[in-house]
Amino acid sequence: MDELRLFSLVLGYLVTLLLIRWVVLTQRRHPAATVAWILAIILLPYLGGLLYLFFGINRVERRAARIEAASRVIHPHLPPLGQYQADCGLVLNDLQSRLLRLASADGETAPTSGNQIDVLADTNLTLRRIEVAIMEAKESLHLEYYIWRPDKTGRRVRDFLVEKARAGVKVRFLYDGVGSLFLNRRFFRPMLDAGIAVAPFIPGRSLRAKWSINLRSHRKIVIVDGRVGFTGGMNIGDEYLGRNKTLGYWRDTHLEMRGPTVLQLQRVFAEDWYCATGEDLTDPQRFPTPSMAGDVVAQVISSGPIGHARTFHELIFTAINEARERITLATSYFVPTEPLMMALETAARRGVRVRLLLAGRSAHYWTILAGRSYYEALLHAGVEIHEYRRGIQHAKTLTIDGQWSLVGSANFDARSLLLNFEVGVAIYDPRIAAELEQHYATDIVHAREIRLSQWERRPARSVFAENACRLFAPLL
């Protein structure tokens, strides 16, 4: 027995040393993640190594390269949307112009005019709007979701899709294999029987590929006939309507769009669908001439771990640094990268009013603990922090100086900004910014303000838990 224990100990040390060497050699782009993985391997013998083999960030760039190659094939064949770009004579202030240039360079899209954008802050209303749009579809329905639950709500919307497919509408359904893990053959059978095309995002043949938590599609997209689009933070399931007694009320923000931005959203779906299935959706008929539905200038931006740019990370970092008056941020997961943390602190110190609405409850409580480890430095800098208490705060919105807004699927954490595939809408309209700021004012009524004097007196066990979770922040 002693010899067996000695063998196990020696083997454990050898495996640990080999894995640490492997991590150091392969983790060149993310030094914080390198340290986190080394700690996991040392502190969790065998288990840490096993987790790294399945979920290690070192595979991201190799798998992302394959996705990028597929995108390069289809991208040149997508219909150009230049004719819908905002008029070159459009009057924008300096802030909007600078953010426009960066968003256009990194996101490979341009702002378009003639859009109608409705901000939806009630999840039950959002779902009703989506269902109505689905039932009015005449030609095509394209859906892409990170989480789709096979519960009462998920089955209800599925059955609407089945009904439309049987009526001759072409339905394509793209889901994330990890986020929608519980979708099974029984759930898909009515869809397949009705002729709906169903595919997982980044299908993998091996167990390791299927269960990798990296390179997930965190997007939420619905496109109806290429004319009506929905995107934002809300997934499909009972819990997102506040029907989960444990989680309670669900606060989320979604957008309903008409106009040229819908075609930009269609391009995002077309690229993802091609990567997942190989089917080419570049036929011009899938990109109908949009009606000028409103006067909002906006652009759809997608982001993923492809190439050297990390679109949302760079855009949010720049937007915070460009702010001169106020920053209003709402996010469900707050585990900022060091550059974003520094941007928030320095913005507050130079006199910008920085307000954060963060989650006070979550199904993943360790992310809240990790986020709280950043509070003290932010509070010292003058940042205002509120934790939502009514239920789950899941909205992902950012407004800068009441002039520019970003609404989408990306959280304020490394996983969303560096590893996931996300989508959002940059909006160059003070009216939308004012509406989002009003939502913020309504939401903080149901939140508790974190004050520095009280925060510094929290128990030592809380500080320990927060700092321990922070060690693994790059992996959360």
C-alpha positions in Angstrom: 0.0 0.0 0.0 2.9 2.4 0.9 4.5 1.6 -2.5 1.3 2.3 -4.3 0.9 5.7 -2.5 4.6 6.5 -3.3 4.0 5.6 -7.0 0.8 7.7 -7.1 2.6 10.7 -5.5 5.6 10.5 -7.9 3.3 10.0 -10.9 1.2 13.0 -9.8 4.3 15.2 -9.5 5.6 14.1 -13.0 2.2 14.7 -14.6 2.0 18.1 -12.9 5.4 19.2 -14.1 4.7 18.0 -17.7 1.4 19.8 -17.8 2.9 23.0 -16.4 5.6 22.9 -19.0 2.9 22.3 -21.7 0.8 25.2 -20.4 3.8 27.6 -20.4 4.8 26.6 -23.9 1.3 26.9 -25.4 -0.4 29.7 -23.5 1.4 32.6 -25.1 -1.4 35.1 -25.7 -3.2 34.9 -22.3 -0.7 35.2 -19.4 -3.4 35.5 -16.8 -5.0 32.3 -18.0 -1.6 30.6 -17.9 -1.3 31.4 -14.2 -4.9 30.3 -13.5 -4.4 27.0 -15.2 -1.1 26.4 -13.4 -2.8 27.0 -10.1 -5.6 24.7 -11.1 -3.1 21.9 -12.0 -1.2 22.3 -8.7 -4.1 22.8 -6.3 -6.3 20.1 -7.9 -4.0 17.2 -8.6 -5.1 15.0 -11.5 -8.5 16.8 -11.7 -6.8 20.1 -12.7 -4.9 18.4 -15.4 -8.0 16.6 -16.7 -9.8 19.9 -16.8 -7.0 21.4 -18.8 -7.0 18.6 -21.3 -10.7 19.1 -21.9 -11.1 22.8 -21.6 -7.6 24.3 -22.0 -7.5 27.6 -23.8 -4.5 26.3 -25.8 -7.0 24.8 -28.3 -8.9 27.9 -28.9 -6.6 29.4 -31.5 -6.4 26.1 -33.4 -10.1 25.5 -33.5 -10.7 29.2 -34.2 -8.4 29.0 -37.2 -10.7 26.4 -38.8 -13.7 28.6 -38.2 -11.9 31.5 -39.7 -11.1 29.5 -42.8 -14.7 28.6 -43.2 -15.7 32.3 -42.8 -13.2 33.4 -45.4 -14.9 31.0 -47.9 -18.4 32.5 -47.5 -17.6 36.1 -46.7 -16.8 37.3 -50.2 -20.1 35.9 -51.5 -22.3 37.6 -49.1 -24.3 40.5 -50.7 -22.7 43.9 -50.1 -24.7 46.3 -47.9 -22.9 49.5 -48.8 -26.0 51.0 -50.3 -27.6 51.1 -46.9 -24.8 52.8 -45.1 -25.5 56.0 -43.2 -25.2 59.1 -45.4 -21.7 60.4 -45.5 -23.1 63.7 -44.6 -24.5 62.4 -41.3 -23.8 64.7 -38.5 -22.1 62.9 -35.6 -20.3 64.3 -32.7 -16.6 63.5 -32.0 -17.4 60.7 -29.7 -19.7 58.9 -32.1 -17.3 59.5 -35.0 -14.4 57.9 -33.2 -16.3 54.9 -32.0 -17.8 54.5 -35.5 -14.4 54.3 -37.0 -13.2 51.6 -34.6 -16.4 49.6 -34.7 -16.3 49.7 -38.5 -12.7 48.6 -38.7 -12.9 45.8 -36.1 -16.4 44.6 -36.8 -16.2 44.7 -40.6 -19.6 46.5 -40.8 -20.7 50.1 -41.2 -23.5 52.1 -39.6 -26.7 52.0 -41.5 -29.5 54.5 -41.5 -33.3 54.0 -41.7 -33.6 51.6 -38.8 -36.4 51.1 -36.3 -35.1 49.7 -33.0 -37.4 48.9 -30.1 -35.7 48.3 -26.7 -37.5 45.5 -24.9 -36.9 45.4 -21.1 -39.6 42.9 -20.2 -38.9 39.2 -21.0 -42.5 38.2 -21.3 -43.1 41.0 -23.8 -40.0 40.1 -25.7 -41.1 36.5 -26.1 -44.6 37.6 -27.3 -43.0 39.9 -29.9 -40.8 37.0 -31.1 -43.7 34.6 -31.2 -45.9 37.1 -33.2 -43.0 37.7 -35.7 -42.5 33.9 -36.1 -46.2 33.4 -36.8 -46.2 36.2 -39.4 -43.2 34.6 -41.3 -43.9 34.0 -45.0 -40.5 32.7 -46.3 -37.8 32.0 -43.8 -37.0 31.8 -40.1 -33.4 31.7 -38.9 -32.7 31.2 -35.2 -29.4 30.9 -33.3 -29.3 30.5 -29.5 -26.8 29.7 -26.8 -29.5 28.3 -24.4 -32.8 26.8 -25.5 -34.5 24.8 -22.7 -36.6 21.8 -23.5 -39.2 23.0 -21.0 -42.7 24.4 -21.4 -41.5 27.6 -23.0 -38.9 26.0 -25.2 -41.5 23.4 -26.5 -44.0 26.1 -27.1 -41.8 28.2 -29.4 -40.5 25.0 -31.0 -44.1 24.1 -31.9 -44.6 27.5 -33.5 -41.5 26.8 -35.7 -42.9 23.3 -36.6 -46.3 24.9 -37.5 -44.6 27.4 -39.8 -42.3 24.7 -41.4 -45.4 22.6 -42.2 -46.9 25.7 -43.8 -43.9 26.0 -46.2 -41.6 28.4 -44.3 -37.9 27.4 -44.5 -36.7 27.2 -40.9 -33.1 26.9 -39.8 -32.3 26.3 -36.1 -28.7 26.7 -34.8 -28.0 25.9 -31.2 -24.9 25.8 -29.0 -24.0 22.2 -28.0 -22.9 23.1 -24.5 -25.4 25.9 -23.7 -28.3 23.8 -25.0 -26.9 20.5 -23.7 -30.3 19.2 -22.7 -31.9 19.3 -26.1 -32.2 15.7 -27.3 -33.7 13.6 -30.1 -37.1 13.6 -28.5 -37.1 17.4 -28.6 -35.8 17.6 -32.1 -38.0 14.9 -33.6 -41.1 17.1 -34.4 -38.7 19.7 -35.9 -37.0 17.2 -38.2 -40.2 15.6 -39.2 -41.5 19.0 -40.3 -38.4 19.6 -42.4 -36.6 22.1 -40.1 -32.9 22.2 -40.6 -31.2 21.7 -37.2 -27.5 22.0 -36.4 -25.2 22.5 -33.4 -22.7 25.3 -33.5 -19.1 24.0 -34.1 -20.1 20.3 -34.2 -17.4 18.0 -32.8 -16.9 14.3 -33.4 -14.8 13.7 -30.3 -16.1 13.9 -26.7 -13.5 16.5 -26.0 -14.6 18.7 -28.8 -18.3 18.4 -28.0 -17.8 19.3 -24.3 -15.2 22.1 -24.8 -16.5 25.2 -22.9 -14.4 27.4 -25.2 -15.5 28.8 -28.6 -19.2 28.8 -27.7 -21.8 30.7 -29.6 -23.3 32.9 -27.0 -25.5 34.7 -29.6 -29.2 35.1 -29.5 -30.6 35.7 -32.9 -34.0 35.5 -34.6 -34.5 36.7 -38.2 -37.9 36.6 -39.9 -38.0 36.8 -43.7 -34.8 38.9 -43.6 -37.0 41.9 -42.5 -37.4 41.6 -38.7 -34.6 40.8 -36.3 -34.2 40.2 -32.6 -31.0 40.0 -30.6 -29.9 40.8 -27.1 -29.4 38.9 -23.8 -32.4 36.7 -23.5 -32.4 32.9 -24.1 -35.4 30.7 -24.5 -36.8 28.9 -21.4 -39.1 29.1 -18.4 -36.5 30.7 -16.2 -36.1 33.7 -18.6 -39.8 34.5 -18.0 -39.4 34.5 -14.2 -41.0 31.0 -13.8 -38.1 29.5 -11.9 -38.9 30.0 -8.2 -35.3 29.7 -7.1 -34.0 32.4 -9.5 -37.1 34.6 -9.4 -37.8 37.6 -11.6 -35.6 37.8 -14.7 -34.4 41.2 -15.9 -33.1 41.3 -19.4 -32.7 43.6 -22.4 -33.5 42.7 -26.0 -33.8 44.5 -29.3 -36.4 44.2 -32.0 -35.1 45.7 -35.3 -36.4 46.6 -38.7 -34.3 48.1 -41.5 -30.8 47.5 -42.8 -29.5 46.2 -39.5 -31.6 43.1 -40.0 -29.5 42.3 -43.1 -26.3 42.7 -41.1 -27.7 40.3 -38.5 -28.6 37.9 -41.4 -24.9 38.0 -42.5 -23.8 36.9 -39.0 -26.2 34.0 -39.1 -25.2 33.0 -42.6 -21.5 32.8 -41.6 -22.3 30.8 -38.5 -24.6 28.5 -40.4 -22.0 27.9 -43.1 -19.4 27.1 -40.4 -21.8 24.6 -38.8 -23.3 23.0 -41.9 -21.5 24.0 -45.0 -24.7 25.3 -46.5 -24.3 28.5 -48.5 -26.9 31.1 -47.6 -25.5 33.9 -49.9 -28.4 33.9 -52.3 -29.5 37.6 -52.7 -33.1 36.6 -52.1 -32.2 35.9 -48.5 -31.2 39.6 -48.2 -34.4 41.5 -49.4 -34.3 45.2 -49.9 -35.2 46.6 -46.5 -37.7 49.3 -46.0 -36.6 52.5 -44.3 -38.4 51.7 -41.1 -37.1 54.5 -39.0 -34.3 57.1 -38.5 -32.0 55.3 -36.1 -28.3 54.9 -37.1 -26.9 51.6 -36.0 -24.7 48.7 -36.9 -24.6 45.0 -36.0 -21.2 43.9 -34.7 -20.1 40.3 -34.2 -17.1 39.1 -32.3 -15.2 35.9 -31.7 -11.7 34.6 -31.1 -10.7 34.8 -34.7 -7.6 36.7 -35.9 -5.9 39.3 -33.8 -8.8 41.7 -33.0 -11.2 41.1 -30.1 -13.9 43.4 -31.3 -16.0 43.9 -28.2 -13.1 44.1 -25.9 -11.4 46.8 -27.9 -14.6 48.6 -28.6 -15.7 48.7 -24.9 -12.2 49.7 -23.7 -12.2 52.5 -26.2 -15.7 53.7 -25.4 -14.9 53.9 -21.7 -11.8 55.9 -22.4 -13.6 58.2 -24.7 -16.3 59.1 -22.1 -16.3 62.6 -20.9 -19.5 62.8 -18.8 -21.0 59.5 -17.8 -20.8 55.7 -18.3 -23.7 53.5 -17.5 -23.1 49.7 -17.6 -25.3 46.8 -16.9 -24.0 43.3 -17.0 -24.9 39.9 -15.6 -21.2 38.7 -15.3 -18.7 41.2 -14.1 -15.2 39.7 -14.1 -13.2 42.5 -16.0 -9.9 42.1 -17.7 -7.1 44.2 -16.4 -7.4 46.7 -19.3 -11.1 47.2 -18.7 -10.6 47.5 -14.9 -8.0 50.2 -15.5 -10.3 52.0 -18.0 -13.2 52.1 -15.4 -10.9 53.4 -12.6 -9.2 56.1 -14.6 -12.5 57.2 -16.1 -13.9 57.7 -12.6 -10.8 59.5 -11.4 -10.9 62.0 -14.3 -14.4 63.0 -13.3 -16.6 60.8 -15.4 -19.6 59.5 -13.6 -19.3 55.7 -13.8 -22.3 53.6 -12.8 -22.4 49.8 -12.7 -25.5 47.6 -12.3 -24.4 44.1 -11.5 -25.9 40.9 -10.5 -26.6 40.3 -6.8 -27.9 36.8 -7.5 -26.8 34.2 -10.0 -27.0 30.5 -10.9 -23.2 30.7 -10.9 -22.5 32.4 -7.6 -18.7 32.0 -7.9 -18.7 34.6 -10.7 -20.4 37.1 -8.3 -17.7 36.4 -5.7 -14.9 36.9 -8.3 -16.5 40.2 -9.5 -16.8 41.5 -5.9 -13.0 41.2 -5.5 -12.8 44.2 -7.9 -15.2 46.4 -5.9 -12.9 48.0 -3.4 -10.5 49.4 -6.0 -13.5 50.7 -8.1 -15.1 52.3 -5.1 -11.9 54.0 -4.1 -11.8 55.4 -7.6 -15.3 56.8 -7.3 -17.3 54.2 -9.3 -20.9 53.8 -8.2 -21.9 50.1 -7.9 -25.4 48.7 -7.5 -26.2 45.0 -7.1 -29.6 43.9 -8.4 -31.8 42.2 -5.8 -35.2 41.8 -7.3 -34.1 38.6 -9.2 -31.6 37.9 -11.9 -29.9 40.8 -13.6 -29.1 39.5 -17.1 -29.1 42.6 -19.3 -25.9 43.6 -21.2 -26.0 47.3 -22.0 -23.5 50.2 -22.1 -24.2 53.9 -22.8 -21.5 56.6 -23.1 -22.3 60.3 -22.5 -25.9 59.7 -23.5 -24.9 59.6 -27.1 -23.8 56.1 -27.9 -25.1 52.7 -26.8 -24.1 49.0 -27.1 -26.7 46.3 -26.5 -26.1 42.6 -27.1 -25.1 39.2 -25.8 -21.6 40.0 -24.4 -21.0 40.1 -20.7 -18.2 42.2 -19.0 -15.9 39.2 -18.6 -13.0 37.6 -20.3 -15.0 34.6 -21.6 -17.5 36.8 -23.4 -15.0 39.3 -24.7 -12.1 37.0 -25.6 -13.4 33.4 -26.1 -17.1 33.4 -27.1 -18.8 34.3 -30.3 -21.0 37.2 -29.5 -23.2 39.7 -31.3 -24.4 43.2 -30.4 -25.7 46.4 -31.9 -23.9 49.8 -31.6 -26.5 52.6 -31.7 -25.6 56.2 -32.5 -28.8 57.7 -31.2 -29.3 59.8 -28.0 -32.9 58.7 -27.7 -32.0 55.0 -27.4 -29.2 56.0 -24.9 -31.8 58.0 -22.9 -34.1 55.0 -22.8 -31.4 52.7 -21.6 -30.4 55.2 -18.9 -34.0 55.4 -17.8 -34.1 51.6 -17.5 -31.0 51.8 -15.3 -32.7 54.4 -13.1 -35.7 52.1 -12.7 -33.6 49.0 -12.0 -31.5 50.5 -9.2 -34.7 51.0 -7.2 -34.5 47.2 -6.9 -30.8 47.1 -6.1 -28.6 47.8 -3.1 -25.8 50.4 -3.4 -22.4 49.2 -2.4 -20.7 51.8 -0.2 -17.0 51.8 0.5 -17.3 52.4 4.2 -19.5 49.3 4.6 -17.6 47.2 2.0 -14.4 47.6 3.9 -16.0 46.1 7.0 -17.1 42.9 5.4 -16.0 39.6 7.0 -12.6 38.2 6.3 -14.2 34.9 5.1 -15.9 36.9 2.4 -12.7 38.5 1.3 -11.0 35.1 1.2 -13.8 33.6 -1.0 -13.7 36.6 -3.3 -10.0 36.5 -3.8 -9.9 32.7 -4.2 -12.5 32.9 -7.0 -10.6 35.8 -8.6 -7.6 33.6 -9.0 -9.6 31.6 -11.6 -11.1 34.7 -13.2 -9.6 34.1 -16.6 -11.3 30.7 -16.7 -14.8 31.8 -15.6 
